[in-house]
Amino acid sequence: MVFVYLSAPIIHPSLRRDDFCSTVIKVLENKGIRVFAPQLLQEREPKLIFKRDVEYVRLCDFLIAEISSPSLGVGMEIMLAIDLMKPVLLFHQSDSDSISKMVMGADGKVLFEYTSLIEVGKILHSLNLENLIVQKCTICDSQVAEVLEDEIRCVSCGHSDYDIVV
């Protein structure tokens, strides 16, 4: 079973994206994907949170992060996933202008802009989430691809450069 880590701001109530998280969880669970969402858990001691979250990033198949508002914890989770060569799917609202330049310059990620939660659901439904890999696209800035039956295709622009030889 595919396992995803869902990352979003938690500490500051005005920055939370609970509606985004609920939408992502619903879509992924409907696709049979297991989700770990720390923002839905009870408050714990910081050392326990760190150990737990690091362990779950290590265990996940890929990470989804909402990055419309800066968050140190989200940045740490993204960095760990990138370091572990896990595909990272970043989402931000189209009216957000505070995306970290460090995150934007990182490898192993794809950035999706959205205007509504319906759009987030459509993006997630359209992807072969069971078979994501880190693969740099030769056309766009994406570095995440989906492995299909006979090809590897960029999740952002749909470009396919690589045929799978059976």
N, C-alpha and C positions, 0 to 999 in steps of 0.2 A: 504494500500500500504506500502511495506517495504521501510524504509528510512535508508540510510547509510551515515556516516560521513567519508570523505576521507581526511586523514592527510598525509602531506609530507612537507619537508623543503621549506621555502618560501624566507627568507631574503637574503641568499647568493646565487647569480646567479649560481655559480659553483656547488652548492649542490642541486639545484632544480631538480625535477624529473617530468617535465611536460609531457614527453612522456609516462611515467608510468601512470600518472593521466589521460591523454587522453584515454589510452587503457582501464583502469578500468571504466571510465565513459561510454565509448562506450559499453562495455560488459554489465555493470549493467543496463543501460538504455534499451538495447535490451532485457533484461530479465524483463523489467517493474519495475525496482527498481529506486526509486528517490535518487539522490546523492547530497550531499552538499560538495562542494570543495572550501574551502576558498582561495586556491592558485590562483583561477581564478577570484577573485573579486578585485575591485579597492582598493587601499590603503586607510586606514581610521585611525582615531585617536585610539591610543592603548586601551583606556578604552572601546571604542565601539567594537573593535575587540575582546577583552577579553569577554565582556558580550555576544556578538553574538555567539562566538565559544563555550563558556560554555553552552549556551542555546541549541545549535544544537547538542552537544554531549549528553546532557540530553534527547533530543527528539529522537535520532537515535535508530534504532534497533540493530545495530552493527557498529563497527569502522574498517576501513581498513587503515593501515599505512605503508608507505614506510620508512624503517629504515636503509638503506644502509649508510647514513651519519647522524652523530649526529645532533639533533635539539632540543633546549629547548622547543619550542612550541609543537612539535610532542610528546615529552615526557610528557608534561603536559596534552595533550589531551588523550594520552594512559592511564595515571594514573587516570584521571577522569572517563574514560570508565570502567576501572577495578574496581574502587571504586563503580560505579553504577551497577556492575555485568553485563555489556554489553559484548558480545563476541567481542574479538579483533583479527583480522587477520593481522598478521605482514608479510611483504614481504621484502626480501633483496636480492641484487644481489650476485651471488655465489662468486664473487671476492672481496666482501666487508669483511674487517676484523675489522671494528670499531663498532660492535654492543654493545650497552650498557649492561653491566652485570646486572644492575638494571632491565632493560626491560626483559632480558633473564630469570631472576629469578622470574618475576611477575606471578601471577595467572591469569586465565581467558583468556589466549591467545594461539594462535597457530602460528608457524613460518613456512613460506614457502620460500624456496630458489629458485631463478630463474636465468636463463642465458639469456633469451630473453623475449620480451614482448608477443610473441606468447605463450610462456609457461604460463605467467600470465593469459592470456585470457583462456587458457585451464583449468587452476586450477579453475578459477572463474566459468566457464561453468559447471564444474563437480560437483559443490556443490549445495546443496539445501539451497540457501541463504535465502529463505523465512522462514526457520524454524531452525535457529541456536540457540544453548543454551550454557551456560557455564557448562561444564561437564568434569571432569578429566578422562582421558583415563587410563586404568590399564596397558596398554602395552607401550605406548610412552609418550613423554613429553607434548603432546597436552592437552589443557583444553577447547577445543571447539568441540562440536558435532552437528550433524544435526539430526533432528527428521524426520524420514520417516514414512510411513504408519504403519509399524509393528515393528519398531526397532529404537533405538538411536545408531548412528554410529559416531565414531571418524572421523573428517574431515581430519586428517593427515594420519593415518595408515589404516583406514577403519574398525578397530576392533569394534565389536558390542557385548556388554555385557548385554545390557538391552533390553528385549522385552517389548513392550507396550501392556498391557492387555486392551482389549476393552470390 
